[in-house]
Amino acid sequence: MARIIVANTEYKVPSNLTIMKALEYLGWRLKRGVGCRGGFCGACSTIYRMKGDHKLYTGLACATKVEDGMIIAQIPISPANKKSYNIDSLKAQPNTILELYPEVARCISCNTCTKACPQDIQVMDYVQAALRGDIAKAAELSFDCIMCGLCATRCPAEITQFNVGILARRLYGKYIAPKYKQLEKRVKEIEQGKFEDELSKLTKASKQKLVELYAARVREEVKR
Amino acid sequence: MTEKIAYYPGCTAKSYAKYMDSTARIVMKELGIELVELDRWNCCGTVYGLADDNLYSQLAPIRNMIRTLENGFDEVVTICSMCYNTLARANDLFKSDKEKADRLNAFMYKEPDYEGNVTVLHLLDLLVKRVKFQAVKEKVTNPLKGLKIAPYYGCTLLRPREISIDENIEHPSILSELIFALGGEPVEDPYMTECCGSYLTVKDKHLVADRTNKIVGSMQKRSADIIMVSCPLCQFNLDRRQKEVKALNPAFHKVPIVYFTQLMALAMGVDYKKLGFQDHYVDPVPILKKRGLIREKKKVAAKIAK
């Protein structure tokens, strides 16, 4: 068993549980600060300290195991500065991000955001890339962001890093990333109804026939 | 064999001053030195933090020292005067104040400890100390003959004394020596070490226009054709604010403001179309054509054919 402190009260919980499971073990009904339970949605941001250690740790409640001496608080939402923009009327220019989020220029490279990130993203580096107008780099470095908001709650320059990151990725996706010609061609073919006959044959086929067709299908690697 | 040196471009060299960056790379390659851009770097801090009790502002420059070491170098060269000033002064503070150094290292605990063992150089430093102007002279194929060039240092290359790239702060000569090496004619002016107005340009552009009138006006009285700078902010102020100067001083006529790397590239025979002159408010091309330093090859050939 592990002793953890939640809301100033000490409890004993089985030490193989995640923080989220431990809270439920204690009878908490989680309505906020819970989501996919698999480390992908970023809803269960948690901060904690270990007894006798000055450091403030961060993690996702669904992906962090409890440890003896943990003092836990959940951050169910992170108040964020979120600009509304029409991506179609933006341009991917060096100052595009700065115009929407001028506070990016307040970054002093203290790296606190990077220390806080449960995804081990180089958060400061992508903010810095955004500052110097390198949208592609900001998009690449922020790719694994799940928008849990821990960076923004810790930032002494009050930047909302995760919204800067997603803006960079949207600009990159729309204006900078190379276009896949094959995909455009295939979408056009679908729109022109190239596959409709075959599809309607399949939807009308009996279960028996479908099983036969499935067994006899041509695999791509065989084709090659 | 090409010598390699760690290179810190700075944010402005990636946007507004991108031709300062590209021309620096071209000329240094020509001189046998490859500028290796740090694989990770952050803003230098923009302005050196003078508040003695605020170490936050020293984190950005010192972190770039750690990046330099991570890239396997113990020297880092930069082209922007502002970056040079901020990096070099923070590095000096770190070396001279053990207590502050320890506190900075403690805060950056995720990075390896920095021990103050990086040297910060400005590209002009590198040219003077390592490359030598004689070597520059030997690479000149299009000497800037007849071009009257006013060197402009501004503040950040020279002040404070500890980080000055020239021993003589009041009357520096590095840029003049470079101009001689390029075959040009230096026009030294008392205003060459005056401040351009720096970031006040954001708050009060008329104040900076007044500075521009004094500085550029004085240099044009000495019949300077062009002004040579090493700082993107000085370039911006002295170039763009000429727009506002006309209202202050009707007798004023425009003088182009160029980076030393652009003139080096021109003198080394690089096509002028690659130098970024199209980004300048005051176009340097007419005066360079007038002095015969830019020749339109096709037109000349066509004339000969006639």
Interface residues (C-beta under 8 A of the other chain):
Chain A: P94 N95 C107 I108 S109 C110 N111 T114 K115 Q122 M124 D125 Q128 L131 R132 G133 D134 P156
Chain B: C11 K14 S15 R40 W41 N42 C43 G45 Y56 S57 L59 A60 R63 F107 M108 K110 E111
